[in-house]
Amino acid sequence: MLYREAGQFRTSYAADQQLLPIRQDRILMAVLLAVAFVGVPLFASDYWLTALLTPFLVFALAALGLNILTGYAGQLSLGTAAFMAVGAFAAYNFQLRVPGMPILGSFVLGGLTAAVVGVAFGLPSLRIKGFYLAVATLAAQFFIPWLLVKVPWFTNNSSSGVITSQPIVILGYVFDTPGSKYLLVLAIVALMALAAKNLVRSRIGRAWMAVRDMDVAAEVIGIRIMRTKLIAFAVSSFYCGVAGALYAYAYLGSVEPDGFNLDLSFRILFMIIIGGVGSILGSFLGAAFITLLPIFLDVLLVDGALALGLNLPSGATSMVQLVVFGALIIFFLIVEPHGLARLWQIGKEKLRLWPFPY
């Protein structure tokens, strides 16, 4: 009875096209933002902020970038972690080599550098698609970390290839605590998620979806296929590049090229499959699921083994995580291809009709 839109009239096109046309959705979003910006920093521990919430937001931003490319534009990519590496190392070098460069400017320039690299590796999408395009983007996943290792300039001549991020200072304030870093990442992710939501509702977003559904028909009605695909690669890589910069500066503090490996790309791909392909909300749901599930499985297995008096062999929990991830991917692909976001949408539709039959 609480989720009703009866009596909520929209008398203009602007009201009909707003992001959250139903009052309950606006209230829920305001409550979530209030809890995220005020409640969580007050009550969450440093462990939750550092090990759970900050990486969740970073991975949600990377998943959002991949979802723009794969979910909305229909271009499969396996090089997400490589574009994150470009953003992280570019932000580090801009901050290191340009005197007086603001840290937020380094993040933006890191994202733009990743966008340029993404467009370069997206050029094969003009001729190939599907599995062959995935293989082409996979080349970025192997070439970019190799290049970062082989050219010492990118790592400031570090013998180990590890870079340590500079302090985050904005307007004289140093973001050096878990709470301050969490709030910074949350603000950036919230703004970029809002921009992505508006972008996919715009003309270019409709062009992406037209190319995704049938590129030949999209070209017939006047959509420029080359321009549309390359914009999708640029925007997606920009989001992944900013996520990589936040991954290095706000989460880990020091990174190496080998840390942006193929396994990270697959994890982000699993996020959008489980959360929902072609959904902004699905990127956040999938990131939350993939981030929290390993911790839940570790606690469950360890506590269960202790209760039964068993000794788990080394590596057992990681093997169980792989098995569970694989089973979940198969489950969602068969039962609900649109992921958790679709389940949330179905639940809202049932609430709007309850208690009447449907």
For each residue, the residues with C-beta under 8 A, 3 or more apart:
1: 4 354 355
2: 24 351
3: 24 348 351 352
4: 1 7 24 352
5: 8 22 23 24 352
6:
7: 4
8: 5 21 22 23
9:
10: 15 16 21
11: 15
12: 15 16
13: 16 17
14: 17 18
15: 10 11 12 18 21
16: 10 12 13 21
17: 13 14 201
18: 14 15 21
19: 197 198
20: 25 26 29
21: 8 10 15 16 18 25
22: 5 8 25 26
23: 5 8 26 27
24: 2 3 4 5 27 28
25: 20 21 22 28 29
26: 20 22 23 29 30
27: 23 24 30 31
28: 24 25 31 32
29: 20 25 26 32 33
30: 26 27 33 34
31: 27 28 34 35
32: 28 29 35 36
33: 29 30 36 37 190
34: 30 31 37 38 39
35: 31 32 38 39 40
36: 32 33 39 40 186 190
37: 33 34 40 41 183 186
38: 34 35 41 42
39: 34 35 36 42 43
40: 35 36 37 43 44 49 53 182
41: 37 38 44 49 179 182 183
42: 38 39
43: 39 40
44: 40 41 48 49 53 182
45: 48 49
46: 49 50 178 179
47: 50 51 52
48: 44 45 51 52 53
49: 40 41 44 45 46 52 53 54 178 179 181 182
50: 46 47 54 178 181 251
51: 47 48 54 55
52: 47 48 49 55 56 291 292 295
53: 40 44 48 49 56 57 182
54: 49 50 51 57 58 178 181 182 185 250 251
55: 51 52 58 59 247 251 291
56: 52 53 59 60 287 288 291 292
57: 53 54 60 61 182 185 186 189 246 287
58: 54 55 61 62 185 189 243 246 247 250 251
59: 55 56 62 63 243 267 268 271 287 290 291
60: 56 57 63 64 189 193 271 283 284 287 288
61: 57 58 64 65 188 189 192 193 239 242 243 246
62: 58 59 65 66 80 84 239 240 243 244 247 268
63: 59 60 66 67 268 271 272 275 283 284 286 287
64: 60 61 67 68 192 193 196 239 280 283 284
65: 61 62 68 69 80 83 235 236 237 238 239 240 243
66: 62 63 69 70 71 77 80 236 240 268 269 271 272 283
67: 63 64 70 71 72 272 277 278 279 280 282 283
68: 64 65 71 72 73 196 199 200 208 232 235 236 239
69: 65 66 72 73 75 77 232 233 235 236
70: 66 67 73 74 75 76 77 269 272 277
71: 66 67 68 272 276 277 278 279 282
72: 67 68 69 200 205 208 209 212 232 278
73: 68 69 70 208 209 211 212 228 229 232 236
74: 70 208 211 212 213 215
75: 69 70 122 125 129 133 229 232 233
76: 70 129 130 131 133 134 137
77: 66 69 70 80 133 134 137 233 236
78: 134 135 137 138 141 262 265 266 269
79: 82 83 121 137 138 139 140 141 144 265
80: 62 65 66 77 83 84 240 264 265 268 269
81: 84 85 141 260 261 262 264 265 268
82: 79 85 86 140 141 143 144 145 260 265
83: 65 79 80 86 87 114 117 118 140 144 236 237 240 241 244
84: 62 80 81 87 88 114 240 241 243 244 247 260 264
85: 81 82 88 89 144 145 148 244 255 257 260
86: 82 83 89 90 110 113 114 117 144 237 241 244
87: 83 84 90 91 107 110 111 113 114 240 241 242 243 244 245
88: 84 85 91 92 110 163 241 244 245 247 248 249 255 260
89: 85 86 92 93 110 148 154 155 163 257
90: 86 87 93 94 109 110 113 114 241 245
91: 87 88 94 95 106 107 109 110 244 245 248 249
92: 88 89 95 96 106 156 163 165 166 248
93: 89 90 96 97 154 156
94: 90 91 97 98 101 105 106 109 110
95: 91 92 98 101 103 106 166
96: 92 93 156 166
97: 93 94
98: 94 95 101
99:
100:
101: 94 95 98 105 106 109
102: 105 106 170
103: 95 106 107 166 168 169 170 249
104: 107 108 170
105: 94 101 102 108 109
106: 91 92 94 95 101 102 103 109 110 245
107: 87 91 103 104 110 111 188 242 245 246 249
108: 104 105 111 112 242
109: 90 91 94 101 105 106 112 113
110: 86 87 88 89 90 91 94 106 107 113 114 241 242 244 245
111: 87 107 108 114 115 237 238 239 241 242 245
112: 108 109 115 116 238 241
113: 86 87 90 109 110 116 117 241
114: 83 84 86 87 90 110 111 117 118 237 238 240 241 242 244
115: 111 112 118 119 233 234 235 237 238 241
116: 112 113 119 120 234
117: 83 86 113 114 120 121 140 144 237
118: 83 114 115 121 122 233 234 236 237 238 240
119: 115 116 122 123 230 233 234 237
120: 116 117 123
121: 79 117 118 124 136 137 139 140 233
122: 75 118 119 125 137 229 230 232 233 234 237
123: 119 120 126 230
124: 121 127 128 132 133 136
125: 75 122 128 129 133 136 229 230 233
126: 123 225 226 229
127: 124
128: 124 125 132 133 136
129: 75 76 125 132 133 215
130: 76 133 134
131: 76 134 135
132: 124 128 129 135 136
133: 75 76 77 124 125 128 129 130 136 137
134: 76 77 78 130 131 137 138
135: 78 131 132 138 139
136: 121 124 125 128 132 133 139
137: 76 77 78 79 121 122 133 134 140 141
138: 78 79 134 135 141 142 262
139: 79 121 135 136 142 143
140: 79 82 83 117 121 137 143 144
141: 78 79 81 82 137 138 144 145 261 262 265
142: 138 139 145 146
143: 82 139 140 146 147
144: 79 82 83 85 86 117 140 141 147 148 257 260
145: 82 85 141 142 148 149 257 258 260 261
146: 142 143 149 150 257
147: 143 144 150 151 154
148: 85 89 144 145 151 154 155 161 257
149: 145 146 155 161 257 258
150: 146 147
151: 147 148 154
152: 155 156 157 158
153: 156 157
154: 89 93 147 148 151
155: 89 148 149 152 158 161 162 163 257
156: 92 93 96 152 153 163
157: 152 153
158: 152 155 161 162 163
159:
160: 256
161: 148 149 155 158 256 257 258
162: 155 158 254 255 256
163: 88 89 92 155 156 158 248 254 255 256
164: 253 254
165: 92 168 248 249 252 253 254 255
166: 92 95 96 103 249
167: 174 175 176
168: 103 165 174 175 176 181 184 249 250
169: 103 172 173 174 175
170: 102 103 104 173 175 184
171:
172: 169
173: 169 170 180
174: 167 168 169 180
175: 167 168 169 170 180 181 184 250
176: 167 168 180 181
177: 180 181
178: 46 49 50 54 181 182
179: 41 46 49 182 183
180: 173 174 175 176 177 183 184
181: 49 50 54 168 175 176 177 178 184 185 250 251
182: 40 41 44 49 53 54 57 178 179 185 186 250
183: 37 41 179 180 186 187
184: 168 170 175 180 181 187 188 250
185: 54 57 58 181 182 188 189 246 250 251
186: 36 37 57 182 183 189 190
187: 183 184 190 191
188: 61 107 184 185 191 192 242 246
189: 57 58 60 61 185 186 192 193
190: 33 36 186 187 193 194
191: 187 188 194 195
192: 61 64 188 189 195 196 239 242
193: 60 61 64 189 190 196 197 280 284
194: 190 191 197 198
195: 191 192 198 199
196: 64 68 192 193 199 200 239 280
197: 19 193 194 200 201 280
198: 19 194 195 201 202
199: 68 195 196 202 204 205 235
200: 68 72 196 197 205 208 209 280
201: 17 197 198 205 206
202: 198 199 205 206
203: 206 207
204: 199 207 208 228 231
205: 72 199 200 201 202 208 209
206: 201 202 203 209 210
207: 203 204 210 211 218 223 228
208: 68 72 73 74 200 204 205 211 212 228 232
209: 72 73 200 205 206 212 213 278
210: 206 207 213 214 217 218 221 223
211: 73 74 207 208 215 218 223 225 228 229
212: 72 73 74 208 209 215 278
213: 74 209 210 217 218
214: 210 217 218
215: 74 129 211 212 218 219 225
216: 219 220
217: 210 213 214 220 221
218: 207 210 211 213 214 215 221 223 225 228
219: 215 216 222 223 224 225
220: 216 217
221: 210 217 218
222: 219
223: 207 210 211 218 219 228
224: 219 227 228
225: 126 211 215 218 219 228 229
226: 126 229 230
227: 224 230 231
228: 73 204 207 208 211 218 223 224 225 231 232
229: 73 75 122 125 126 211 225 226 232 233
230: 119 122 123 125 226 227 233 234
231: 204 227 228 234 235
232: 68 69 72 73 75 122 208 228 229 235 236
233: 69 75 77 115 118 119 121 122 125 229 230 236 237
234: 115 116 118 119 122 230 231 237 238
235: 65 68 69 115 199 231 232 238 239
236: 65 66 68 69 73 77 83 118 232 233 239 240
237: 65 83 86 111 114 115 117 118 119 122 233 234 240 241
238: 65 111 112 114 115 118 234 235 241 242
239: 61 62 64 65 68 111 192 196 235 236 242 243
240: 62 65 66 80 83 84 87 114 118 236 237 243 244
241: 83 84 86 87 88 90 110 111 112 113 114 115 237 238 244 245
242: 61 87 107 108 110 111 114 188 192 238 239 245 246
243: 58 59 61 62 65 84 87 239 240 246 247
244: 62 83 84 85 86 87 88 91 110 114 240 241 247 248 260
245: 87 88 90 91 106 107 110 111 241 242 248 249
246: 57 58 61 107 185 188 242 243 249 250 251
247: 55 58 62 84 88 243 244 250 251 252 255
248: 88 91 92 163 165 244 245 251 252 253 254 255
249: 88 91 103 107 165 166 168 245 246 253
250: 54 58 168 175 181 182 184 185 246 247
251: 50 54 55 58 181 185 246 247 248
252: 165 247 248 255 259
253: 164 165 248 249
254: 162 163 164 165 248
255: 85 88 162 163 165 247 248 252 259 260
256: 160 161 162 163 259
257: 85 89 144 145 146 148 149 155 161 260
258: 145 149 161 261
259: 252 255 256 264
260: 81 82 84 85 88 144 145 244 255 257 264
261: 81 141 145 258 264 265
262: 78 81 138 141 265 266
263: 266 267
264: 80 81 84 259 260 261 267 268
265: 78 79 80 81 82 141 261 262 268 269
266: 78 262 263 269 270
267: 59 263 264 270 271 290
268: 59 62 63 66 80 81 264 265 271 272
269: 66 70 78 80 265 266 272 273
270: 266 267 273 274 286 290 325 328 329
271: 59 60 63 66 267 268 274 275 283 286 287 289 290
272: 63 66 67 70 71 268 269 275 276 277 282 283 286 339
273: 269 270 277 286 329 332 333 339
274: 270 271 285 286 289 290 328 329 332 339 340
275: 63 271 272 279 281 282 283 284 285 286 287 289 339 340 341
276: 71 272 279 281 282 283 285 286 338 339 340 341 342
277: 67 70 71 272 273 282 337 338 339
278: 67 71 72 209 212 282 338
279: 67 71 275 276 282 283 338 339 341 342
280: 64 67 193 196 197 200 283 284
281: 275 276 284 285 341 344
282: 67 71 272 275 276 277 278 279 285 286 338 339 340 341
283: 60 63 64 66 67 271 272 275 276 279 280 286 287
284: 60 63 64 193 275 280 281 287 288
285: 274 275 276 281 282 288 289 339 340 341 344
286: 63 270 271 272 273 274 275 276 282 283 289 290 339 340
287: 56 57 59 60 63 271 275 283 284 290 291
288: 56 60 284 285 291 292
289: 271 274 275 285 286 292 293 340
290: 59 267 270 271 274 286 287 293 294 325
291: 52 55 56 59 287 288 294 295
292: 52 56 288 289 295 296
293: 289 290 296 297 321 324 325
294: 290 291 297 298 317 321
295: 52 291 292 298 299
296: 292 293 299 300
297: 293 294 300 301 317 320 321 324
298: 294 295 301 302 317
299: 295 296 302 303
300: 296 297 303 304
301: 297 298 304 305 312 316 317 320
302: 298 299 305 306 312 317
303: 299 300 306 307
304: 300 301 307 308
305: 301 302 308 310 311 312
306: 302 303 309
307: 303 304
308: 304 305
309: 306
310: 305
311: 305
312: 301 302 305 316 317
313: 316
314:
315: 318 319
316: 301 312 313 319 320
317: 294 297 298 301 302 312 320 321
318: 315 321 322
319: 315 316 322 323
320: 297 301 316 317 323 324
321: 293 294 297 317 318 324 325
322: 318 319 325 326
323: 319 320 326 327
324: 293 297 320 321 327 328
325: 270 290 293 321 322 328 329
326: 322 323 329 330
327: 323 324 330 331
328: 270 274 324 325 331 332
329: 270 273 274 325 326 332 333
330: 326 327 333 334
331: 327 328 334 335
332: 273 274 328 329 335 336 337 339
333: 273 329 330 337
334: 330 331
335: 331 332
336: 332 339 342 343
337: 277 332 333
338: 276 277 278 279 282 341 342
339: 272 273 274 275 276 277 279 282 285 286 332 336 342 343
340: 274 275 276 282 285 286 289 343 344
341: 275 276 279 281 282 285 338 344 345
342: 276 279 336 338 339 345 346
343: 336 339 340 346 347
344: 281 285 340 341 347 348
345: 341 342 348 349
346: 342 343 349 350
347: 343 344 350 351
348: 3 344 345 351 352
349: 345 346 352 353 358
350: 346 347 353 354 358
351: 2 3 347 348 354
352: 3 4 5 348 349
353: 349 350 356 357 358
354: 1 350 351
355: 1
356: 353
357: 353
358: 349 350 353
